[in-house]
Amino acid sequence: SAQNRIIDMVRNSERELEKQVAERTQALLVAMEDVEKALAQERIAYEEQQQFIAMVSHELRTPLAVIDAAAQNMTREGEQGSAKAPLRLEKIHRATERLSSLFTHYLSSERLKMFAHGIQPTDTTLHLLLEDAVNMTKPLADNHQFLIDSEAVKTPIRADADILRLIISTLLNNAVKYTPAGSTVILRAKPVDHGWHIDVADNGPGIAADEREQIFNRYYRGRISASQAGTGLGLTLARHLIERHGGTLELLDTATDGSTFRIFLPSDSVAGSAYENAATALA
């Protein structure tokens, strides 16, 4: 009887120990999963920050190129008092304003700290954001006309305003860069199922059919861009950042002259899950 009681005690102790080991193991697995998710989100945030910095750096090149070209022209003209000197100075002034705007909006310490946490959607008034993007582009325009048609979007949208403004201004910069002086650039925004469409359309020469599938490739530069400074990164980075919102960026096939780039920005329910889905995929 004593031996049986001892055996029962030993067996009960073994079962209790196994139970404790199983509980501790499960807790450890949960902790490891949490750590892996946190690391995945850190990797995503780091990638977001790198892509963001790369895009801002790309945007800085355009006004710098304008300043450099204007300064070189003034140097060649020397002290002869060219009639074009005031125009050159105005270009330098506009390009300097553009640089200042880029640093103010995107390279502040607060903006970079926020980006350590990835895309930061907030309630954003789309019409005002489009106006900001146009105002950022105007210093580099050459008598271009900008028309904004976004009255249909009355309610605030959910998006990272700084990132979306940068994406739209990149499309506007391309429209200005690759169309003749005085061309018209139209921004349209309208609600659609599950989100919004934002179009940037110009009446320039357009993009050749054999290049339409390549323009979003990293470092690709089409024939029309041969005479313009650039790196071939703008559209690639713009598409990457809008995809981080859960959206898309495409070049529409239109029957008219010019080019129309369309952003699809999903509603909050879709955009809110994009970052989590990416974190889950990496984990």
RATA-V550154 format. One record per pair of residues at least 12 apart in sequence whose C-alpha atoms are under 10 Angstrom apart, sorted by the first residue. I is the first residue (numbers start at 1). J is the second residue. Records with the same first field share a line. If there is no record, write none. Layout:
I: J / J
This chain:
33: 283
34: 283
35: 283
36: 279 / 280 / 282 / 283
37: 276 / 279 / 280 / 281 / 282 / 283
38: 279 / 283
39: 279 / 282 / 283
40: 276 / 278 / 279 / 280 / 281 / 282 / 283
41: 116 / 117 / 118 / 275 / 276 / 278 / 279 / 280 / 282 / 283
42: 116 / 117 / 118 / 279
43: 116 / 118 / 279 / 282 / 283
44: 116 / 117 / 118 / 119 / 244 / 275 / 276 / 278 / 279 / 282
45: 114 / 115 / 116 / 117 / 118 / 119 / 275 / 279
46: 115 / 116 / 117 / 118
47: 116 / 118
48: 115 / 116 / 117 / 118 / 119 / 240 / 241 / 244
49: 112 / 113 / 114 / 115 / 116 / 117 / 118 / 119
50: 115
51: 237 / 238 / 240 / 241
52: 106 / 107 / 112 / 115 / 163 / 166 / 237 / 238 / 240 / 241
53: 106 / 107 / 112
54: 233 / 234 / 237
55: 163 / 166 / 167 / 170 / 233 / 234 / 235 / 236 / 237 / 238 / 241
56: 102 / 103 / 106 / 107 / 166 / 170 / 234 / 237
57: 102 / 107 / 234
58: 170 / 230 / 231 / 232 / 233 / 234 / 237
59: 98 / 99 / 102 / 166 / 169 / 170 / 173 / 230 / 233 / 234
60: 95 / 98 / 99 / 100 / 102 / 103
61: 99 / 229 / 230 / 231
62: 95 / 98 / 99 / 140 / 173 / 177 / 228 / 229 / 230
63: 91 / 92 / 93 / 94 / 95 / 96 / 97 / 98 / 99 / 139 / 140
64: 92 / 95 / 96 / 98 / 99
65: 92 / 95 / 228 / 229 / 230
66: 88 / 91 / 92 / 93 / 94 / 95 / 96 / 140 / 229
67: 88 / 89 / 90 / 91 / 92 / 93 / 94 / 95 / 96
68: 92 / 95
69: 88 / 91 / 92
70: 85 / 87 / 88 / 89 / 90 / 91 / 92
71: 85 / 88 / 89 / 91 / 92
72: 88
73: 85 / 88
74: 86 / 88 / 89
90: 139
91: 139 / 140 / 141 / 142
92: 139 / 140
93: 139 / 140
94: 136 / 137 / 138 / 139 / 140 / 141
95: 137 / 138 / 139 / 140 / 141
96: 139 / 140
97: 136 / 138 / 139 / 140
98: 135 / 136 / 137 / 138 / 139 / 140
99: 136 / 139
100: 136
101: 135 / 136
102: 136 / 166
105: 162 / 163 / 165 / 166
106: 162 / 163 / 166
111: 162
118: 160 / 244 / 275
119: 159 / 160 / 161 / 162 / 163 / 241 / 244 / 245 / 271 / 272 / 274 / 275
120: 158 / 159 / 160 / 161 / 162 / 163 / 245 / 272 / 275
121: 157 / 158 / 159 / 160 / 161 / 162 / 163 / 164 / 245 / 268 / 271 / 272
122: 156 / 157 / 158 / 159 / 160 / 161 / 268
123: 155 / 156 / 157 / 158 / 159 / 160 / 161 / 268
124: 155 / 156 / 157 / 158 / 159 / 160 / 161 / 164
125: 153 / 154 / 155 / 156 / 157 / 158 / 159 / 161
126: 150 / 151 / 153 / 154 / 155 / 156 / 157 / 158 / 159 / 161 / 164 / 165 / 189 / 190 / 198
127: 148 / 149 / 150 / 151 / 152 / 153 / 154 / 155 / 156 / 187 / 188 / 189
128: 150
129: 161 / 162 / 164 / 165 / 166 / 168
130: 148 / 149 / 150 / 164 / 165 / 168 / 169 / 187 / 188 / 189 / 198
131: 146 / 147 / 148 / 165 / 187
132: 165 / 166 / 168 / 169
133: 162 / 164 / 165 / 166 / 167 / 168 / 169 / 170 / 171 / 172 / 173
134: 146 / 147 / 148 / 165 / 168 / 169 / 172 / 173 / 185 / 187
135: 169
136: 165 / 166 / 169 / 172 / 173
137: 168 / 169 / 170 / 171 / 172 / 173 / 174 / 175 / 176
138: 172 / 173 / 176
140: 173 / 176 / 177
141: 172 / 173 / 175 / 176 / 177 / 179 / 181 / 182 / 183
142: 176 / 177 / 179 / 180 / 181 / 182 / 183
143: 176 / 180 / 181 / 182 / 183 / 184
144: 175 / 176 / 179 / 180 / 181 / 182 / 183 / 184 / 185
145: 176 / 181 / 182 / 183 / 184 / 185 / 186 / 202
146: 172 / 176 / 182 / 183 / 184 / 185 / 186 / 187 / 202
147: 184 / 185 / 186 / 187 / 188 / 200 / 201
148: 185 / 186 / 187 / 188 / 189 / 200
149: 186 / 187 / 188 / 189 / 190 / 198 / 199
150: 187 / 188 / 189 / 190 / 191 / 198
151: 188 / 189 / 190
152: 188 / 189 / 190 / 191
153: 188 / 189 / 190 / 191 / 196
154: 190 / 191
155: 191
157: 191 / 195 / 196 / 265 / 266 / 267 / 268
158: 195 / 245 / 265 / 266 / 267 / 268 / 269 / 271 / 272
159: 242 / 245 / 265 / 266 / 267 / 268 / 271 / 272
160: 242 / 245
163: 238 / 241 / 242 / 245
164: 238 / 241 / 242 / 245 / 263 / 265
166: 238 / 241
167: 234 / 235 / 237 / 238 / 239 / 240 / 241 / 242 / 249 / 263
168: 187 / 198 / 199 / 200 / 238 / 261 / 263
169: 200 / 238
170: 234 / 235 / 237 / 238
171: 199 / 200 / 201 / 234 / 235 / 238 / 260 / 261 / 262
172: 185 / 186 / 187 / 200 / 201 / 202 / 261
173: 234
174: 202 / 225 / 234 / 235
175: 200 / 201 / 202 / 203 / 204 / 206 / 258 / 259 / 260 / 261
176: 202 / 204
177: 225 / 228 / 229
178: 202 / 204 / 205 / 206 / 207 / 224 / 225 / 227 / 228 / 258
179: 202 / 203 / 204 / 205 / 206 / 224 / 258 / 259
180: 203 / 204 / 205
181: 204
183: 202 / 203 / 204
184: 201 / 202 / 203 / 204
185: 200 / 201 / 202 / 203 / 204 / 258 / 259 / 260
186: 199 / 200 / 201 / 202 / 203 / 260
187: 199 / 200 / 201 / 202 / 260 / 261 / 262
188: 200 / 201 / 262
189: 262 / 263 / 264
191: 264 / 265 / 266 / 267
192: 264 / 265 / 266 / 267
193: 266 / 267
194: 264 / 265 / 266 / 267 / 268 / 269 / 270
195: 247 / 264 / 265 / 266 / 267 / 268 / 269 / 270 / 271
196: 247 / 263 / 264 / 265 / 266 / 267
197: 247 / 248 / 249 / 262 / 263 / 264 / 265 / 266
198: 249 / 261 / 262 / 263 / 264 / 265
199: 249 / 250 / 251 / 252 / 260 / 261 / 262 / 263 / 264
200: 251 / 259 / 260 / 261 / 262 / 263
201: 251 / 252 / 257 / 258 / 259 / 260 / 261 / 262
202: 256 / 257 / 258 / 259 / 260 / 261
203: 256 / 257 / 258 / 259 / 260
204: 257 / 258 / 259
205: 224 / 257 / 258 / 259
206: 224 / 254 / 256 / 257 / 258 / 259 / 260
207: 222 / 223 / 224 / 251 / 257 / 258 / 259 / 260
208: 222 / 223 / 224
209: 253
210: 222
211: 223
212: 250 / 251 / 252 / 253
213: 250 / 251
215: 232 / 233 / 234 / 235 / 236 / 251
216: 232 / 233 / 234 / 235 / 236 / 237 / 238 / 239 / 240 / 249 / 250 / 251
217: 232 / 233 / 234 / 235 / 236 / 237
218: 231 / 232 / 233 / 234 / 235 / 236 / 237
219: 231 / 232 / 233 / 234 / 235 / 236
220: 232 / 233 / 234 / 235 / 236
221: 233
235: 249 / 250
236: 249
238: 263
239: 263
242: 263 / 264 / 265 / 266 / 271
243: 263 / 264 / 265 / 271 / 274 / 275
244: 271 / 274 / 275 / 278
245: 264 / 265 / 266 / 267 / 268 / 270 / 271 / 272 / 273 / 274 / 275
246: 264 / 265 / 266 / 267 / 268 / 270 / 271 / 272 / 273 / 274 / 275 / 277 / 278
247: 263 / 264 / 265 / 266 / 267 / 270 / 271 / 274
248: 262 / 263 / 264 / 265 / 266
249: 261 / 262 / 263 / 264 / 265
250: 262 / 263 / 264
251: 263
